[in-house]
């Protein structure tokens, strides 16, 4: 990959990103919102029960787009519908 990048510097710009940067990942922000809700401090009977509750709580994002916008804004990224 390094050789390819070096051979194509006229049109290719390579940006080194950190290996793990949760502050740049809107999904991490979404999880923080979910963890503050019904799934906090709870013991689940199994993966299916956890999955059902997460799916239920995720519908909150559908009805409150400001939550998703906030998760994205916290990263400094922008979203533009196509």
ZIJO-V752063 format. One record per residue. N is the residue number from 1. RES is the residue in one letter. PSI is psi in radians with two decimals (NA if undefined). NEAR is the number of other ideal C-beta (glycine too) atoms within 10 Angstrom. D_LAST is the distance of its C-alpha to the last C-alpha in Angstrom with 1 decimal. Layout:
# ZIJO-V752063
n & res & psi & near & d_last
N & RES & PSI & NEAR & D_LAST
N & RES & PSI & NEAR & D_LAST
This chain:
# ZIJO-V752063
n & res & psi & near & d_last
1 & X & -0.71 & 6 & 30.6
2 & X & -0.69 & 7 & 32.4
3 & X & -0.73 & 7 & 34.0
4 & X & -0.81 & 9 & 30.8
5 & X & -0.74 & 11 & 29.2
6 & X & -0.57 & 10 & 32.5
7 & X & -0.21 & 9 & 32.6
8 & X & 0.63 & 11 & 29.1
9 & X & -0.30 & 9 & 29.1
10 & X & -0.55 & 5 & 28.4
11 & X & -0.14 & 5 & 24.7
12 & X & 2.24 & 10 & 24.2
13 & X & 2.19 & 7 & 24.1
14 & X & 2.25 & 11 & 25.0
15 & X & 2.11 & 4 & 24.5
16 & X & 2.13 & 5 & 26.9
17 & X & 2.68 & 7 & 25.5
18 & X & 2.68 & 8 & 27.9
19 & X & -0.72 & 5 & 28.8
20 & X & 2.06 & 8 & 28.0
21 & X & 1.45 & 10 & 26.3
22 & X & -0.46 & 12 & 25.6
23 & X & -0.24 & 10 & 24.8
24 & X & 0.06 & 14 & 21.7
25 & X & 1.91 & 15 & 20.6
26 & X & -0.41 & 17 & 18.9
27 & X & -0.65 & 10 & 20.4
28 & X & -0.68 & 15 & 23.8
29 & X & -0.66 & 20 & 23.2
30 & X & -0.73 & 17 & 22.2
31 & X & -0.66 & 15 & 25.5
32 & X & -0.61 & 12 & 27.4
33 & X & -0.79 & 17 & 26.3
34 & X & -0.72 & 18 & 27.4
35 & X & -0.32 & 12 & 30.6
36 & X & -0.03 & 10 & 31.6
37 & X & -2.34 & 12 & 31.6
38 & X & -0.42 & 12 & 33.5
39 & X & -0.08 & 15 & 33.6
40 & X & 2.39 & 8 & 35.5
41 & X & 0.88 & 5 & 39.1
42 & X & 2.51 & 9 & 39.3
43 & X & 2.28 & 5 & 40.9
44 & X & 2.57 & 12 & 39.2
45 & X & -0.23 & 7 & 41.2
46 & X & 3.06 & 8 & 38.9
47 & X & -0.64 & 8 & 35.5
48 & X & -0.70 & 9 & 34.7
49 & X & -0.75 & 12 & 35.5
50 & X & -0.79 & 13 & 33.3
51 & X & -0.77 & 11 & 30.4
52 & X & -0.75 & 12 & 30.9
53 & X & -0.70 & 16 & 31.0
54 & X & -0.78 & 14 & 27.9
55 & X & -0.74 & 9 & 26.0
56 & X & -0.82 & 12 & 27.5
57 & X & -0.52 & 16 & 26.7
58 & X & -0.39 & 12 & 23.0
59 & X & -0.38 & 9 & 22.7
60 & X & -0.56 & 14 & 23.3
61 & X & -0.55 & 15 & 19.9
62 & X & -0.63 & 9 & 18.5
63 & X & -0.20 & 7 & 20.8
64 & X & 1.33 & 12 & 20.5
65 & X & -0.35 & 9 & 17.0
66 & X & -0.50 & 9 & 18.9
67 & X & -0.84 & 16 & 20.4
68 & X & -0.70 & 17 & 17.2
69 & X & -0.71 & 13 & 16.2
70 & X & -0.71 & 14 & 19.8
71 & X & -0.68 & 20 & 19.7
72 & X & -0.75 & 15 & 16.7
73 & X & -0.58 & 14 & 18.4
74 & X & -0.41 & 15 & 21.6
75 & X & -0.27 & 16 & 20.3
76 & X & 0.04 & 8 & 19.3
77 & X & 2.89 & 11 & 15.8
78 & X & 2.75 & 8 & 12.7
79 & X & 2.26 & 9 & 9.4
80 & X & 2.03 & 4 & 6.4
81 & X & 2.56 & 3 & 3.8
82 & X & NA & 2 & 0.0
